[in-house]
Amino acid sequence: MMADNDNKMRLFIGVPLGESASAALDNWTKQARREWTFSRWVHPADYHITLQFLGDTPESKLAPLLEGLKRTAARSAPFRLCLGGCGAFGLPESPRVLWAAVAGDIDRLHELHHQVLETTSPLGFMPESRPYRPHITIARKYKGTAPWDPGMLEEDKSGAAAEWTADRFCLFRTHMQSTPMYERLGEFRLSGTSGS
């Protein structure tokens, strides 16, 4: 039974940010670091919007997973997204995750999330029980003493540079001790048409 864990990979499916949006968010976090103290800030190459966390996955599931995600992308059309405000998960005095909100065509993002779940469910991957809340994690484990104010620096990640066309999603593998931490095992371009 222990040997079964030897060839498992920690996987998730997510939408990467466009280059300009990633750069805009990185510039914003450089200012935010001067105001807030978090234990770990996410590397700009790791910015993403999670569609589904898959967890520890046997290598035997990789080929059918890649094939299923390829079919999902073929019937999904690109859509527009942009960076929104920021918020946190956890207690207000000591949030565990700082995140950037996502705005734009959120209905299409939710639709893609649902299509991904339909693809992975027959392979044994279970959706989370909590509602889907798309966001971009930018820091973890607040360790400051000053009150945390999510309204600070709000304007610094708005504007045209913070918008992008979501035209792909990726299958990522997590390498916990690496920086950047996420390896792309597959990239799937959205090639469907609107309304399909």
GUBAMAR-329515 format. One record per residue: x, y, z of N, C-alpha, C, O in turn; residue in one letter. Coordinates in steps of 0.2 Angstrom, whole numbers, padded with zeros to 4 digits, always signed. Example, Ala and Ser with C-alpha at 12.3 -4.5 7.8 and 13.67 -1.06 7.14 Angstrom:
BEGIN
+0066-0028+0039+0062-0022+0039+0066-0016+0039+0071-0017+0042a/+0064-0011+0035+0068-0005+0036+0064+0000+0039+0067+0006+0040s/
***
This chain:
BEGIN
+0004-0006+0000+0000+0000+0000+0004+0006+0000+0003+0011-0003m/+0010+0006+0004+0014+0012+0004+0017+0013-0003+0018+0019-0005m/+0019+0008-0007+0022+0009-0013+0018+0013-0018+0020+0016-0023a/+0011+0013-0017+0006+0016-0021+0008+0024-0021+0006+0027-0026d/+0010+0026-0016+0012+0034-0016+0018+0036-0019+0019+0042-0020n/+0022+0031-0021+0029+0033-0024+0028+0037-0031+0032+0041-0032d/+0023+0035-0035+0023+0039-0041+0017+0044-0042+0014+0045-0047n/+0015+0047-0036+0010+0052-0036+0012+0059-0037+0018+0060-0034k/+0008+0063-0040+0010+0070-0041+0005+0074-0039-0001+0072-0039m/+0006+0080-0036+0002+0084-0033-0001+0089-0038+0003+0093-0041r/-0007+0088-0041-0009+0092-0047-0015+0097-0045-0019+0096-0041l/-0015+0102-0050-0022+0106-0050-0022+0109-0057-0017+0109-0061f/-0028+0111-0058-0030+0114-0065-0031+0121-0064-0035+0123-0059i/-0028+0126-0068-0029+0133-0067-0028+0137-0073-0025+0135-0078g/-0031+0143-0073-0030+0148-0078-0024+0152-0077-0024+0156-0072v/-0019+0153-0081-0014+0157-0080-0016+0165-0081-0020+0166-0085p/-0012+0169-0079-0014+0176-0080-0010+0178-0087-0005+0175-0089l/-0013+0183-0090-0009+0186-0096-0003+0190-0093-0002+0191-0087g/+0002+0191-0098+0009+0193-0096+0008+0200-0093+0011+0202-0088e/+0004+0205-0096+0003+0212-0093-0001+0211-0086+0001+0215-0082s/-0006+0207-0085-0009+0207-0079-0004+0204-0074-0005+0206-0068a/+0000+0199-0075+0004+0196-0071+0009+0202-0068+0011+0202-0063s/+0012+0206-0073+0016+0211-0072+0013+0216-0067+0016+0219-0063a/+0007+0218-0069+0003+0223-0065+0002+0221-0058+0003+0225-0053a/+0001+0214-0057+0000+0212-0050+0006+0211-0046+0007+0213-0040l/+0012+0210-0050+0018+0209-0047+0020+0216-0044+0023+0217-0039d/+0019+0221-0049+0021+0228-0047+0017+0230-0040+0019+0234-0036n/+0010+0228-0040+0006+0230-0035+0009+0226-0028+0009+0229-0023w/+0011+0220-0029+0013+0217-0023+0020+0219-0020+0021+0219-0014t/+0024+0222-0025+0030+0225-0022+0028+0231-0018+0032+0232-0013k/+0023+0235-0019+0021+0240-0015+0017+0237-0008+0018+0240-0003q/+0013+0232-0009+0010+0229-0004+0015+0226+0002+0013+0226+0008a/+0020+0224-0001+0025+0221+0004+0028+0226+0009+0030+0224+0015r/+0028+0232+0007+0030+0238+0012+0025+0239+0017+0026+0242+0022r/+0018+0237+0016+0013+0239+0020+0011+0233+0025+0010+0233+0031e/+0012+0227+0022+0009+0221+0025+0015+0215+0026+0019+0215+0021w/+0015+0212+0031+0020+0207+0032+0017+0200+0032+0013+0198+0036t/+0019+0196+0026+0016+0189+0025+0022+0185+0025+0028+0187+0023f/+0022+0178+0027+0027+0174+0028+0030+0172+0021+0036+0171+0020s/+0025+0171+0016+0027+0169+0009+0023+0173+0004+0017+0173+0004r/+0026+0176-0001+0023+0179-0007+0024+0175-0013+0029+0172-0014w/+0019+0174-0016+0019+0170-0022+0023+0173-0028+0023+0179-0029v/+0027+0169-0031+0031+0171-0037+0027+0173-0042+0022+0169-0044h/+0028+0178-0046+0024+0180-0052+0023+0175-0057+0018+0175-0060p/+0028+0170-0058+0027+0165-0063+0021+0160-0060+0019+0156-0064a/+0020+0160-0054+0015+0155-0051+0008+0158-0050+0003+0155-0048d/+0007+0165-0052+0000+0167-0052-0005+0163-0057-0003+0162-0062y/-0011+0162-0054-0016+0158-0058-0022+0159-0054-0023+0161-0048h/-0028+0156-0058-0034+0156-0055-0036+0148-0055-0036+0145-0060i/-0036+0145-0049-0038+0138-0049-0045+0136-0052-0050+0139-0050t/-0045+0131-0056-0051+0128-0058-0053+0122-0054-0059+0121-0052l/-0048+0118-0052-0049+0112-0048-0043+0110-0045-0038+0109-0049q/-0043+0109-0039-0037+0105-0035-0038+0098-0036-0043+0095-0034f/-0033+0094-0038-0034+0087-0039-0031+0083-0034-0032+0078-0032l/-0025+0086-0031-0022+0083-0025-0017+0078-0028-0015+0078-0034g/-0015+0073-0023-0010+0068-0025-0013+0063-0030-0018+0060-0029d/-0010+0063-0036-0013+0059-0042-0008+0054-0045-0002+0056-0046t/-0010+0048-0045-0006+0043-0048-0004+0044-0055-0008+0047-0059p/+0002+0042-0057+0004+0044-0064+0000+0040-0069-0001+0043-0075e/-0003+0035-0067-0008+0031-0072-0014+0035-0074-0017+0034-0079s/-0015+0040-0070-0021+0044-0072-0019+0050-0077-0024+0054-0079k/-0013+0051-0078-0010+0057-0081-0013+0057-0088-0015+0062-0091l/-0012+0052-0092-0013+0052-0099-0021+0053-0100-0023+0057-0105a/-0025+0049-0097-0033+0051-0098-0035+0058-0096-0039+0061-0099p/-0031+0060-0091-0033+0067-0088-0031+0072-0094-0035+0077-0095l/-0025+0072-0097-0023+0076-0102-0027+0076-0108-0029+0081-0111l/-0029+0070-0110-0034+0069-0115-0041+0072-0114-0043+0075-0119e/-0043+0071-0108-0050+0074-0106-0050+0082-0106-0054+0085-0109g/-0044+0084-0104-0044+0092-0103-0043+0095-0110-0045+0100-0112l/-0040+0091-0115-0039+0093-0122-0046+0094-0125-0047+0099-0129k/-0050+0089-0124-0057+0089-0126-0061+0095-0123-0065+0098-0127r/-0060+0096-0117-0063+0102-0114-0062+0108-0117-0066+0113-0118t/-0055+0109-0118-0053+0116-0121-0055+0117-0128-0057+0122-0130a/-0056+0111-0132-0058+0112-0139-0066+0114-0139-0068+0117-0144a/-0070+0113-0134-0077+0116-0134-0078+0122-0130-0083+0124-0129r/-0072+0125-0128-0073+0131-0124-0070+0137-0127-0065+0136-0130s/-0073+0143-0127-0071+0149-0131-0067+0153-0126-0068+0154-0120a/-0062+0157-0128-0058+0162-0124-0063+0167-0122-0069+0169-0124p/-0061+0171-0116-0065+0176-0113-0061+0181-0110-0055+0180-0108f/-0064+0187-0108-0060+0192-0105-0060+0192-0097-0066+0191-0094r/-0054+0193-0094-0054+0194-0087-0050+0200-0085-0046+0202-0089l/-0051+0202-0079-0046+0207-0076-0045+0207-0069-0049+0203-0066c/-0040+0210-0066-0039+0210-0059-0044+0214-0056-0046+0220-0058l/-0047+0212-0050-0051+0216-0046-0048+0219-0039-0042+0220-0039g/-0052+0219-0034-0049+0221-0028-0046+0216-0024-0044+0211-0028g/-0044+0216-0018-0041+0211-0014-0045+0209-0008-0049+0213-0006c/-0043+0204-0005-0046+0201+0001-0042+0196+0004-0036+0195+0002g/-0045+0193+0009-0041+0188+0013-0046+0182+0015-0052+0183+0016a/-0043+0176+0016-0046+0171+0019-0043+0170+0026-0037+0171+0027f/-0047+0169+0031-0045+0168+0038-0047+0174+0043-0051+0178+0040g/-0045+0174+0049-0047+0179+0053-0044+0186+0051-0039+0186+0049l/-0048+0191+0052-0046+0198+0050-0040+0200+0053-0036+0204+0050p/-0038+0198+0059-0032+0200+0063-0026+0196+0060-0021+0198+0061e/-0027+0190+0058-0022+0186+0055-0024+0182+0049-0024+0176+0050s/-0025+0185+0044-0027+0181+0038-0022+0176+0036-0016+0178+0036p/-0024+0170+0033-0020+0165+0031-0018+0166+0024-0013+0163+0021r/-0022+0169+0020-0021+0170+0012-0023+0177+0010-0029+0179+0012v/-0019+0180+0007-0021+0186+0004-0022+0185-0004-0018+0182-0007l/-0027+0187-0007-0029+0186-0013-0031+0192-0017-0034+0197-0014w/-0030+0192-0024-0033+0197-0028-0039+0194-0031-0040+0188-0033a/-0044+0198-0032-0051+0196-0035-0050+0196-0042-0046+0199-0045a/-0055+0193-0045-0055+0192-0053-0062+0195-0055-0067+0194-0052v/-0061+0199-0060-0068+0202-0063-0068+0201-0070-0063+0198-0073a/-0073+0204-0074-0073+0202-0081-0079+0197-0082-0084+0197-0079g/-0078+0193-0087-0083+0188-0089-0083+0182-0084-0081+0176-0086d/-0085+0183-0078-0085+0178-0073-0090+0172-0074-0088+0167-0072i/-0095+0174-0078-0100+0168-0079-0096+0163-0084-0097+0157-0083d/-0092+0165-0088-0088+0161-0093-0083+0157-0089-0082+0151-0090r/-0080+0160-0084-0075+0157-0080-0079+0151-0076-0076+0146-0075l/-0085+0153-0073-0088+0148-0069-0090+0142-0074-0090+0136-0072h/-0092+0143-0080-0094+0138-0085-0088+0134-0086-0089+0128-0087e/-0082+0137-0087-0076+0133-0088-0075+0128-0082-0073+0122-0083l/-0075+0131-0076-0074+0127-0070-0079+0121-0070-0077+0115-0069h/-0085+0122-0072-0090+0117-0072-0088+0111-0077-0089+0105-0076h/-0086+0114-0083-0084+0109-0088-0078+0105-0086-0078+0099-0088q/-0073+0108-0083-0068+0104-0080-0070+0099-0075-0067+0093-0075v/-0074+0101-0071-0077+0096-0066-0080+0090-0069-0080+0084-0067l/-0084+0091-0075-0087+0086-0079-0082+0081-0082-0083+0075-0083e/-0076+0084-0084-0071+0080-0087-0067+0076-0082-0066+0070-0083t/-0066+0079-0076-0062+0075-0071-0066+0070-0066-0063+0065-0064t/-0072+0071-0066-0076+0067-0061-0076+0059-0063-0075+0055-0059s/-0077+0058-0070-0076+0051-0072-0070+0048-0070-0069+0041-0070p/-0065+0052-0069-0058+0049-0068-0057+0048-0060-0051+0046-0058l/-0062+0050-0056-0062+0049-0049-0060+0055-0045-0059+0054-0039g/-0059+0061-0048-0058+0067-0045-0064+0070-0042-0069+0071-0046f/-0064+0072-0036-0070+0074-0032-0070+0082-0032-0065+0085-0030m/-0075+0085-0034-0076+0093-0033-0076+0095-0025-0078+0091-0021p/-0074+0100-0024-0074+0103-0017-0081+0104-0015-0085+0106-0019e/-0083+0103-0009-0090+0104-0006-0092+0112-0006-0097+0113-0006s/-0086+0116-0005-0088+0123-0004-0089+0126-0011-0086+0124-0016r/-0093+0132-0011-0094+0135-0018-0087+0137-0021-0083+0139-0017p/-0087+0138-0027-0082+0140-0031-0081+0147-0030-0085+0151-0032y/-0075+0150-0028-0074+0157-0027-0067+0158-0031-0062+0158-0028r/-0067+0160-0037-0061+0161-0041-0057+0167-0038-0060+0173-0037p/-0051+0167-0038-0046+0172-0035-0039+0170-0037-0038+0165-0039h/-0035+0175-0035-0027+0174-0037-0024+0174-0030-0024+0180-0027i/-0021+0169-0028-0017+0169-0021-0011+0173-0023-0007+0172-0027t/-0009+0178-0018-0003+0182-0019+0001+0182-0013+0007+0183-0013i/-0001+0180-0007+0003+0179-0001+0000+0174+0004-0007+0173+0004a/+0004+0171+0008+0001+0167+0013+0004+0169+0020+0009+0171+0021r/+0000+0167+0025+0001+0168+0033+0004+0175+0035+0010+0177+0035k/-0001+0179+0036+0000+0186+0039+0004+0186+0045+0002+0182+0050y/+0009+0189+0046+0013+0189+0052+0014+0196+0055+0019+0197+0059k/+0010+0201+0052+0011+0208+0054+0008+0209+0061+0003+0205+0063g/+0009+0215+0064+0006+0217+0070+0001+0223+0068-0004+0224+0072t/+0002+0227+0063-0003+0232+0061-0009+0229+0058-0009+0224+0055a/-0015+0233+0059-0021+0231+0057-0021+0230+0049-0018+0234+0046p/-0024+0224+0047-0024+0223+0040-0029+0226+0036-0035+0225+0038w/-0028+0231+0031-0033+0235+0028-0033+0233+0021-0029+0235+0017d/-0038+0229+0018-0039+0227+0011-0040+0233+0006-0039+0232+0000p/-0042+0239+0009-0043+0244+0004-0036+0248+0002-0037+0252-0003g/-0031+0246+0005-0025+0250+0004-0022+0248-0003-0023+0242-0005m/-0019+0253-0007-0016+0251-0013-0021+0249-0019-0018+0246-0024l/-0027+0250-0017-0032+0247-0022-0031+0249-0029-0032+0245-0034e/-0030+0255-0030-0030+0258-0037-0024+0255-0041-0024+0256-0047e/-0019+0253-0038-0012+0251-0041-0012+0245-0046-0008+0244-0050d/-0018+0241-0045-0018+0236-0050-0024+0236-0055-0026+0231-0057k/-0026+0242-0056-0032+0243-0060-0029+0245-0067-0023+0246-0068s/-0033+0246-0072-0031+0249-0078-0031+0243-0084-0031+0238-0082g/-0029+0246-0090-0029+0241-0096-0024+0236-0095-0025+0230-0097a/-0018+0237-0092-0013+0232-0091-0015+0226-0087-0013+0220-0087a/-0021+0227-0083-0023+0222-0078-0028+0218-0082-0031+0213-0078a/-0030+0219-0088-0035+0215-0092-0031+0210-0096-0026+0211-0099e/-0034+0204-0097-0031+0199-0102-0037+0195-0105-0042+0194-0102w/-0035+0192-0110-0040+0186-0113-0038+0180-0110-0032+0177-0112t/-0042+0176-0107-0041+0170-0104-0042+0165-0110-0048+0163-0112a/-0037+0163-0113-0037+0159-0119-0034+0152-0118-0033+0148-0123d/-0033+0150-0112-0030+0143-0111-0031+0142-0103-0032+0146-0099r/-0030+0135-0102-0029+0133-0095-0024+0128-0095-0022+0125-0100f/-0021+0127-0089-0015+0122-0088-0017+0117-0083-0020+0118-0078c/-0013+0111-0084-0012+0106-0078-0006+0107-0075-0001+0107-0078l/-0006+0109-0069+0000+0111-0065+0002+0105-0060-0002+0102-0057f/+0009+0104-0059+0011+0100-0054+0015+0105-0049+0019+0109-0051r/+0014+0103-0042+0017+0107-0037+0023+0104-0035+0023+0098-0033t/+0028+0108-0034+0035+0106-0031+0036+0110-0025+0038+0116-0026h/+0034+0108-0019+0033+0112-0013+0040+0116-0012+0039+0121-0009m/+0046+0113-0013+0052+0117-0011+0055+0121-0016+0061+0123-0015q/+0052+0122-0022+0054+0125-0027+0052+0132-0028+0046+0134-0025s/+0055+0137-0031+0053+0143-0033+0055+0145-0040+0061+0145-0042t/+0050+0146-0045+0043+0145-0044+0041+0138-0042+0045+0133-0043p/+0035+0137-0040+0033+0131-0037+0029+0126-0042+0028+0120-0040m/+0026+0129-0047+0022+0126-0051+0025+0124-0058+0027+0129-0061y/+0024+0118-0060+0027+0116-0067+0021+0114-0071+0016+0111-0069e/+0021+0117-0077+0015+0115-0082+0016+0109-0085+0021+0108-0089r/+0012+0104-0084+0012+0097-0087+0008+0097-0093+0009+0093-0098l/+0004+0102-0094+0000+0102-0100-0003+0109-0101-0005+0112-0096g/-0004+0112-0107-0007+0118-0108-0012+0117-0113-0011+0114-0119e/-0018+0120-0112-0024+0118-0116-0027+0125-0119-0030+0129-0115f/-0027+0126-0125-0029+0132-0128-0037+0132-0129-0039+0127-0132r/-0040+0137-0127-0048+0137-0129-0049+0138-0136-0047+0144-0138l/-0052+0133-0139-0053+0134-0147-0060+0134-0149-0061+0133-0155s/-0065+0133-0144-0072+0133-0146-0074+0140-0148-0070+0145-0148g/-0081+0141-0149-0084+0147-0151-0089+0149-0145-0091+0144-0142t/-0090+0155-0145-0095+0157-0140-0102+0154-0141-0104+0154-0147s/-0105+0152-0136-0112+0149-0136-0111+0142-0138-0117+0139-0139g/-0105+0139-0139-0105+0132-0141-0105+0127-0135-0105+0121-0136s/
***
